[in-house]
Amino acid sequence: MRLGCLLPLISIAAIAGGGQTVYTYLSNRRPTTISIETAIKGEPKAKWLRIEGGELDVTHSSSSRTFGIGDATTLFVPLVPPGTKSKEGEIHVLIATKDAELLKFVNEMHDLDQSLSSNERLKEFALRNADKFHVAKSVEGLVKFGIESNSKQLRKLKGIYPNLASDAIIVEEGKRPDLGYGIIALIGGLVLGGTLVLHSVQKSKATPPVQAPPPLPPGNRPPPPVRRF
């Protein structure tokens, strides 16, 4: 992609992302506390949530890895009412978490599976970490929406979780509205966009218009082309 096409896209993305972040901060000055039962009834209007009474179903989690290799850096875990299995019904809440303890557990389990460990070793690991397969936890974070809802990552998650509800929300645990980042991104996008527009206007004024050749007098025809043999 040429730089001339890339810069306008960067400007649009910065304006949209920065504007969304500023809007989120202004409309969500503090987290809205709801129960997991309320969360699964439909997409909440608030974007900064604290969801209480839920349980992370780690047995049905997926992970994101840097360049697709190495240890998992982010987990995507269904949040369900206690005692519920996320594979048996629709998933209404998906949590994106970087919880160090859960990441360590999932990475160790993945390494055991990849090394084709014995059944006895796998059973021992499962018994030792039985409390990590279903984790009761209150989760606080930001809901992905707007420009983030059309991301490549979200489309991949919909492929991984075919039972993801149409109104499901993805909550980034620990994330909160960042007014400073939003303002910087918004102003940067506007400045870049304005600079590109100004440069385009100046360039069009500096380029002389292309003049068409004068028309031939009536009755005159251009000489036929010389044929070479």
C-alpha positions as CSV (number, residue, x, y, z in Angstrom):
1,M,0.0,0.0,0.0
2,R,1.3,3.4,-0.9
3,L,2.0,6.0,1.8
4,G,-0.4,8.3,0.1
5,C,-3.2,5.8,0.8
6,L,-2.0,4.8,4.2
7,L,-1.9,8.3,5.8
8,P,-5.6,9.1,5.3
9,L,-6.5,5.7,6.8
10,I,-4.3,6.4,9.8
11,S,-6.0,9.8,10.2
12,I,-9.5,8.3,10.0
13,A,-8.6,5.5,12.5
14,A,-7.1,8.0,14.9
15,I,-10.1,10.3,14.8
16,A,-12.6,7.4,15.2
17,G,-10.7,5.7,17.9
18,G,-9.8,8.9,19.8
19,G,-13.4,10.2,19.6
20,Q,-14.8,6.9,20.8
21,T,-12.4,6.9,23.8
22,V,-13.4,10.4,24.7
23,Y,-17.0,9.5,24.4
24,T,-16.5,6.4,26.6
25,Y,-14.8,8.5,29.3
26,L,-17.5,11.2,29.3
27,S,-20.4,8.8,29.4
28,N,-18.8,6.3,31.9
29,R,-17.2,8.3,34.7
30,R,-17.4,5.2,37.0
31,P,-18.0,1.5,36.5
32,T,-21.6,0.3,36.4
33,T,-22.1,-2.7,38.7
34,I,-24.5,-5.4,37.4
35,S,-25.0,-9.1,38.1
36,I,-24.1,-11.9,35.7
37,E,-27.9,-12.6,35.3
38,T,-28.5,-9.0,34.2
39,A,-25.5,-9.2,31.8
40,I,-26.9,-12.3,30.0
41,K,-30.3,-10.8,29.5
42,G,-29.0,-8.3,26.8
43,E,-26.2,-5.9,25.9
44,P,-26.0,-3.3,28.8
45,K,-25.9,0.3,27.8
46,A,-22.9,1.2,30.0
47,K,-19.4,0.4,28.6
48,W,-17.4,0.4,31.8
49,L,-18.8,-2.6,33.8
50,R,-18.3,-4.5,37.0
51,I,-20.0,-7.9,36.6
52,E,-20.6,-9.7,39.8
53,G,-21.6,-13.3,40.7
54,G,-20.2,-14.9,37.5
55,E,-17.9,-17.8,37.0
56,L,-15.1,-18.1,34.4
57,D,-15.4,-21.3,32.4
58,V,-11.7,-21.8,31.7
59,T,-12.3,-25.2,30.2
60,H,-13.8,-23.4,27.2
61,S,-11.2,-20.7,26.9
62,S,-9.2,-19.6,23.9
63,S,-5.9,-17.7,23.8
64,S,-4.0,-15.1,21.8
65,R,-0.3,-15.5,21.2
66,T,2.3,-13.1,19.9
67,F,2.7,-13.9,16.2
68,G,0.8,-17.1,16.9
69,I,3.7,-18.7,18.7
70,G,5.0,-19.1,22.2
71,D,3.0,-18.7,25.4
72,A,-0.5,-17.3,25.5
73,T,-0.6,-13.6,26.3
74,T,-4.3,-13.0,26.5
75,L,-7.1,-15.4,27.4
76,F,-10.7,-15.2,26.2
77,V,-12.9,-16.9,28.7
78,P,-16.7,-17.2,28.9
79,L,-18.3,-15.7,32.0
80,V,-21.4,-17.7,33.0
81,P,-23.7,-18.1,36.0
82,P,-22.2,-20.5,38.6
83,G,-22.6,-24.2,37.8
84,T,-23.3,-23.4,34.1
85,K,-21.3,-24.9,31.2
86,S,-20.7,-22.4,28.4
87,K,-20.9,-25.2,25.7
88,E,-24.5,-26.1,26.6
89,G,-26.0,-22.7,25.8
90,E,-25.3,-19.3,24.3
91,I,-22.4,-17.3,25.5
92,H,-23.4,-13.8,26.4
93,V,-20.2,-12.5,28.1
94,L,-16.6,-13.2,27.0
95,I,-13.8,-11.9,29.1
96,A,-10.4,-10.9,27.6
97,T,-8.0,-11.3,30.5
98,K,-4.2,-11.1,31.2
99,D,-4.6,-12.7,34.7
100,A,-1.1,-14.0,35.4
101,E,-2.3,-17.0,37.4
102,L,-4.7,-18.2,34.7
103,L,-2.2,-17.6,31.9
104,K,0.4,-19.7,33.8
105,F,-2.2,-22.5,34.2
106,V,-3.3,-22.5,30.6
107,N,0.3,-22.4,29.3
108,E,1.3,-25.3,31.5
109,M,-1.7,-27.3,30.4
110,H,-0.9,-26.5,26.7
111,D,2.8,-27.6,27.2
112,L,1.7,-30.9,28.8
113,D,-0.7,-31.6,25.9
114,Q,1.9,-30.7,23.3
115,S,4.5,-33.0,24.9
116,L,2.1,-35.9,24.8
117,S,2.5,-36.5,28.5
118,S,1.1,-39.7,30.1
119,N,-2.5,-39.8,31.3
120,E,-1.3,-40.1,34.9
121,R,0.6,-36.9,34.6
122,L,-2.3,-35.1,33.1
123,K,-4.7,-36.4,35.8
124,E,-2.3,-35.3,38.5
125,F,-2.1,-31.8,36.9
126,A,-5.9,-31.6,36.7
127,L,-6.4,-32.6,40.3
128,R,-3.7,-30.2,41.5
129,N,-5.4,-27.3,39.6
130,A,-9.1,-28.3,39.9
131,D,-10.0,-24.8,41.3
132,K,-8.7,-23.2,38.1
133,F,-11.1,-24.8,35.6
134,H,-14.1,-22.9,36.9
135,V,-13.2,-19.6,38.7
136,A,-15.8,-17.6,40.6
137,K,-14.8,-14.0,40.0
138,S,-16.2,-10.4,39.7
139,V,-14.8,-8.8,36.6
140,E,-14.3,-5.1,35.9
141,G,-13.4,-3.7,32.5
142,L,-14.4,-2.0,29.3
143,V,-16.8,-3.4,26.7
144,K,-15.5,-3.6,23.1
145,F,-17.9,-1.6,20.8
146,G,-18.0,0.7,17.9
147,I,-14.7,0.7,15.8
148,E,-13.5,-2.3,17.9
149,S,-16.5,-4.4,17.1
150,N,-15.4,-5.0,13.5
151,S,-11.9,-6.1,14.4
152,K,-10.3,-9.2,12.9
153,Q,-9.9,-10.6,16.4
154,L,-13.6,-10.4,17.0
155,R,-14.4,-12.2,13.7
156,K,-12.0,-15.0,14.7
157,L,-13.6,-15.3,18.1
158,K,-17.0,-15.8,16.5
159,G,-15.5,-18.7,14.5
160,I,-14.1,-20.2,17.7
161,Y,-17.3,-19.8,19.6
162,P,-20.2,-20.7,17.3
163,N,-22.6,-20.4,20.3
164,L,-21.6,-16.8,20.9
165,A,-24.9,-14.8,21.1
166,S,-25.6,-12.1,18.6
167,D,-25.7,-9.5,21.4
168,A,-22.7,-10.9,23.3
169,I,-20.3,-8.5,24.9
170,I,-16.5,-8.8,25.1
171,V,-15.1,-7.2,28.3
172,E,-11.4,-6.3,28.5
173,E,-10.6,-7.0,32.2
174,G,-8.8,-4.2,34.0
175,K,-9.2,-1.7,31.2
176,R,-10.7,1.7,32.0
177,P,-11.5,4.9,30.0
178,D,-8.3,6.8,29.2
179,L,-9.2,10.5,28.5
180,G,-5.6,11.5,27.8
181,Y,-5.0,8.9,25.2
182,G,-8.4,9.7,23.5
183,I,-7.6,13.4,23.3
184,I,-4.1,12.8,21.9
185,A,-5.4,10.4,19.3
186,L,-8.3,12.7,18.3
187,I,-6.1,15.8,18.0
188,G,-3.4,13.8,16.2
189,G,-5.9,12.5,13.7
190,L,-7.4,15.9,13.0
191,V,-4.0,17.5,12.6
192,L,-2.9,14.8,10.2
193,G,-6.1,15.0,8.2
194,G,-6.0,18.8,8.0
195,T,-2.3,18.6,6.8
196,L,-3.2,16.1,4.1
197,V,-6.2,18.3,2.9
198,L,-4.0,21.5,2.9
199,H,-1.3,19.7,1.0
200,S,-3.7,18.4,-1.6
201,V,-5.2,21.9,-2.1
202,Q,-1.8,23.5,-2.5
203,K,-0.7,20.8,-4.9
204,S,-3.8,21.3,-7.1
205,K,-3.2,25.1,-7.2
206,A,0.5,24.6,-8.2
207,T,-0.2,22.2,-11.0
208,P,-1.0,24.1,-14.3
209,P,-4.2,23.0,-16.0
210,V,-3.7,20.8,-19.1
211,Q,-4.8,22.7,-22.2
212,A,-6.3,20.9,-25.2
213,P,-4.8,21.6,-28.6
214,P,-6.6,24.2,-30.7
215,P,-9.3,22.9,-33.0
216,L,-8.5,22.5,-36.8
217,P,-9.9,25.1,-39.2
218,P,-13.1,23.9,-41.0
219,G,-12.4,21.7,-44.0
220,N,-8.9,21.0,-42.9
221,R,-8.0,17.5,-42.0
222,P,-4.8,16.2,-40.4
223,P,-2.4,14.6,-42.8
224,P,-2.6,10.8,-43.0
225,P,0.0,8.9,-41.1
226,V,3.1,7.9,-42.9
227,R,3.2,4.2,-43.6
228,R,6.5,2.5,-43.5
229,F,7.1,-0.8,-45.4
